Amino acid sequence: MTLRQQADQIIQKAIRRVMPDEAVKSALAQKELGESVYLVAAGKAGWQMAQAAYEALGEKIKDGVVVTKYQHSKGPIGSLRIFEAGHPVPDENSFTATQAAIDLVTPLGENDTVLFLLSGGGSALFEKPQIPGEELADITKQLLASGADIVEMNTIRKRLSLVKGGRFAQLCAPAKVYAIVLSDIVGDPLDMIASGPAYPDSSTCEQAVSIAKQYNLRLSEKAVALLHEETPKTLTNVETVITGSVKELCRGAAEAAQDLGYRPVTLTASLGCEAKDAGSFLASIAQYYADSKESLAFLAGGETVVHLTGKGLGGRNQELTLSAAAGIDGMQDIAVFSVGSDGTDGPTDAAGGYADGSTAKALREQGILIADVLKNNDAYHALKACGGLVMTGPTGTNVNDVAVLLIRR
């Protein structure tokens, strides 16, 4: 088996480990929801989670709304209304779907239960802004380009929204909310996952204002005023269960590597630095252990960031991989790969990237220099040119990323 084949096998097994189906069913088995259940699912794993819930509850679900990313729906689910919408920037379909969810839950009474299935990507997909959609899209793009991390982005976005920062749970009251959450943020902060529509907000107005100043965000007077409006700090009608996290993704990757004869070493499940720095770091580990007598697999889970300096195409996992490729140039039986568990890396159709000791040479032979590619943030086209893209398609789950360094002996 080639290193690339081993990498693909590790990726497949790791992603299977964090599919939400059984986790959702297990969470439902632990809770009696009553006979009047209304479903709202939002996020990249929204369809998969809704399908699992429908299989478990069937006709108990009176009505429901599912909103997920474009091309992430796999077909009808009973009588549920399924919407596909924009990510990472919300669009009119995001707003239409979210309004449908608001209309569904607003009339409910104290004997009703809202089954709220939430996964990563919900910040863009589940949105009803208090400012024009065009301005919200511009602010989101500013935050993405600035290198702001997901917590900083959500601290801003929840104050511009009618449903984020606990406000959706307020709209559901007096109905009860049972939230099942698939975490895509390191440390599983419930108020930050998809900007916490059904969880009390721990961030403050002061923090939001500070972030806006730090990144020199261009904001209208209305947006500035909203940053000073406080979000709900207590909610009495919500119960929440977390069903998955990046730690499970790392465990799945580690077990798959072990099955292939590697000794796995999990470095962290909270990686959060610049993607280029993470790639360089993994390459430095490869250099240190180049003389190892045993096969080693170093794993790092989390979510890196990219500071845009160019106008190319790529994502954090592809950029991490290409950065590592420069550091392992010419090394034998060493590979680095990094993937997003949802199957989408940045604004591309790739899940991530793969590189080994031959990658940098293959690019040079085509006149492509890694330093230039990274400066232009164009990892996608460079990896495509050398067969280094990892393509999985939409996976149906979303629990951050995992990067792996393989040293085969």
N, C-alpha and C positions, 0 to 999 in steps of 0.2 A: 504494500500500500504506500502510495506517495504521501509526502507531507501534506499536500493539498487535499488529498482524499481523507487523511486523518483529521484535518481541520474541519472539513465539511461534516464529518461524522460527529465530531465534538459539538459543532454548532447545532446540528439537528437534535441530538440528545438533550442538550442544555435547554433548548426552546421547548421541547416536549415536556420537560420537567416543570415548566411554569405555565402550561396551558391552564386556563381558568375553569374548565368544565367541572372537574371533580371537586375543586375547591368551592365553587358556587353551590353545588348540590350539598356538600357537607355543611356549609354555613346555613343553608335552608333547613336541613334536617335538625338543626339545633334550636330552631325557633318556630313557634306556632304563630302564624301570621293572621289567622282568622279567615273568614270566608269572603271578605271584600278587599281584594288586593289590586293595586294599580301599579304598573311597572314603568319606570323611567330608567333607561340605560344610556350612558354617555361615555364616549371615549373610543380609542382605537380598538379596544377589545369589547366594545359595546355589543356588537352582534353576537359574538361568541358567548358572552356572559348571559345575554337575553335568551339565547337558544337553550343554554343549560338550565336557566330558571324555568323556561316554558316546559321543558321536558320533565322537570321536577313537580311543577305546580299545575300545569295544564289549564283547565277551565276555571280554576280559582282566580286566575288573572282576568279581571273584568275588562281592562283596556290597558293600552300601553304605548309609549313612544320610545323609539330607539334612534339615537343619532351617532353615526360613526364616520370615519374618514372615507373619502371617495375610494371606490373599489374594494372596500373592506366588508361590505354586506355580501352574504352568500345566499341570499334569497329570502322568501317570505317566512315569517314565524307566526303561525296562527293568524289572529286578527290584529297583531301589533302593527303600528304604523312605523315604517322604517325610513329614515332620512340619511342621506350622505351629504357631508358638508366639508368646508375648508379647514385645512391644517397645514402649517402652523399658524396661518393667518385666518381668522374667522371670516366668513362671507355671508351673503344673504340667506343661504340655505341653513347656516348655523343659527341665524336669528329666527328664521321661520320654524325650524325644528324646536328650538327652545321655547318659543311662544306657544307651540302646540303642547309642550310639557307643562308650561304655566297654566294654560287653559284647562288641562286635564286635572291638575291637583288643586287649583284654587277653590272649587266648589265642595271639596271633600269634607266629611265630618269626622267626629272623634272616634267613630267605629270603623273607619277606613284605615288601611295601611298602604303607604307608598314604599314599594320595593325599589330602592335606588341603587343601581349597579354602576359603579364608577371606575374608570380606568384612565391611564395616561392619555393625554391629548384632549381631555375634556375641557381644558382652559379655552381652547379655540372652538371646539365643536359645540360646547354647551354654553351659549352666550346670548345675552340680551343686553346690549350696551345702553348706557344713559347718555352717550354722546353719539354723533353720527358714525355709522359703520366705517366710512372712509377714514375718519380720524383715528378710530380704534385700530384699523389696519395699519395706519402709518405709525402709530405709537408702538405696536407690536413689532413692526419691521425695525424701528429704531432700537428697540431693546435687543432684538436678535443680532443686529449688526454691531452693537456696542460690546458684546461679550458678556452681558448680564447673565447670571445664573438663573435657574428655574425659580428659585425662591424669591429673588429680587423681581423677576418678571411678574410673578403671581401677586406679590405685594402691591404692585401698581394696578394690575388688571382687575383685581377683585373690587377695587374702589370705584371702578368705572362701570360696574355691572349691576344688573338687577338680581342676578342669581348667585353670584360668587360670594365668598366670605360668609357663609351661613345664611345668606338671604333666601336661597331656594327652600331651605327647611322652614323658614318663617312663612313662606307662601303656602307650604303644605299644611301648616297648623289650621285647625286642631287635629288633623290626621297625624297618625304616628308614622315615623320614617324608619325603615330598617335598611341601613346602607351597607352594602358589601363592596369593599374597595380593593382593587388590584393596584398596588403601589408602584409608582414609577419615579419616586424621589428618594434619595438616600436618607435613611433614618426613619422613613415612613411617617412624616409629619402630616397628620390628617387634615390640618387646615390649609395645607399647601398643595396636596394632590388634586389636580384639576381646579386649583384655587378654592378648594374647600366649600362647595355649594351647600353642604349639609353638616358643617362642623364649625364651632365657634372659632373666630379669627383671633390668632395670637399676635398678629402684626399690628402696628400702630400707624396712625396718621403721620407721626413724626418720622417713622422709618420710610414711609412712602415718599414723603417730601424730600428726604435726604437722598433716596435713590434717584429721584427725578433730577436733582441738582448734580449728583455724581456723574450721571451720563448725559447731562445737558439736553434733556428731552425737550422737544418742541411741543408745547401743550397750549390748548385754548384756555380762555378764562374759565369756561365751564369745567374742563378737565382738572384744572388747578383747584377749583372749588371742591370738586368731588374727592380729591386726595385728602381734603381736610374733614370729610364726613366719616365718622367712625362706623365700623362694621359690628355685627352682633358678637358679644363676648360670652353669652350663655344661651343654650338651647335646651329645652326640656322635653322635646318630642322626638329625639333621635337616639337610635342605638346603632353602633357601627362595628363592623367586623373587617379586619384586614385579611385577605386571602393569599397574598403572594408578595414576594419582594425580590430584589436583586441578589440577596443572599442565596435564595433557592436556585437562581440562575447559575451562580458560581458553583454551588454544590453539584448541579447537574453537569456542568462542564468539567469539574474536577473528577467526578466519577467516570465520565466518558474517557477522559485522558488516562486515568488509572487503568481502565479496561484495555487500553492500547499499549500499556507497558510503561507509562510515564509515572514518576512520583510527583503528584500535584502539590503545589505550594500556593495557597491563596494569600496574596499580598494584602488585599483590602477589598471591601465591598462598598467603599465610600470615596472612590476616585472622583475628583472634581476640579482638576487643574486644566490648564490649556491642553488641547488635544495634541499639539506638537510636542509639548513637554512630556506628556505621558508616553508618546511613542519613543522619544529620545531616551527616557528612563528605562523602558523595556529593552531597548537596544543595549544600554549600558549593562544591564543584568546579563544579557546574552554574551557580551564581551568578557565579563567577569567569570562566567561559568563555561566558557568555551572549551576548557580542558576537562570538563566533567566526565567521569567514567560511567555515569548512569543517565538514563533519559529523564529529563525534568520538564515539567509544565508549570509555568508561573502564570497565575490568574489575577486579574484586577477587574472588579465590577464597579459600576457607578455611572456617572455621566459627565464627560468632559465638556469644555466650552471651546468655541472658535471665535476669535476676534477677526472680523473681516477686514482684510487689507486689499483685497483684489475683487475681481468681478467674475471669477470662475464658478464652477459647479462642483459641489461636494458635500460632505457631511463630517461630523466630528470623528466618526469611526474610520472613515476613509483617510482623513487627514492624519489621525493617529498612526494608522498603518503605514502611510507613505513616509512619515517622519521616521518611523522605526526602520524602514527599508534602507534609509541612508546610513544608519548606524550598524546594520548587519551586512552591509555590502561585501560580497565575496566570501562570506562565512558558509561553511558546509553544514547541511542537515539542521538548519535553524530557520524557524519561520515565526512570523507574528501575524495575528489576525484579530480583528475587532468588529463586533456586530451589535446592532440594535435589536433587541428581542422582538420588537414589533415588525421587523422586516423592512423598515424604512429608515434610511440614514439621511437626515436633513431633507432638502427638497428634491431628492433623487429617488429612482426606483431600485436602488441597491440597498441591501441591509448593512453593508460595511465593506471591508477590504481585507485582502490577503497579500502578504509579501514574504519573500524568502531571500536568501543570499544572492540570487540571480536577478532580482527585480531591478535594482538600480542599474545594472549593466544593460539589461534589456531596454530600459528607457533611454540610456545614453546612446545606444546604437540607433535609436530613432530620433536623436537630437533633443531629447527631453531631459532637462536637469531638474532634480527634485527640489532644490532650493528655489528655483524660479516658479515651479508649480505651487509650492506652499505659499510663496509670497502672493500669488494670484488666487489662492484658495480654489485650485482647479484639480483637486485630487481625483475626482470622478473620471475625467477624460484620461488622465495619466494611468490610472489603474485599469481602465478599459483597454488602453493600448497594449498592456502587457498581460492581460487575462487575470487581473487581480481583483476584479469586483466580486463580491459575494452577493448572490441574488437568491432570495428565499420567497419573495412575494409576501403579501400581508399574512402574518402568522396567526392572528387572533388573540395575541397576548401583548403585554407591554409592561416590562419591569426593568427598565434601564438597559444598560449595555454590559457586555463582557469582552475584555481584551485578553488574549492568551499568547504567551511566548512558549514555543516548543523547541526543546533542545534534544534531538534524537541521537542516541548512541547505541 
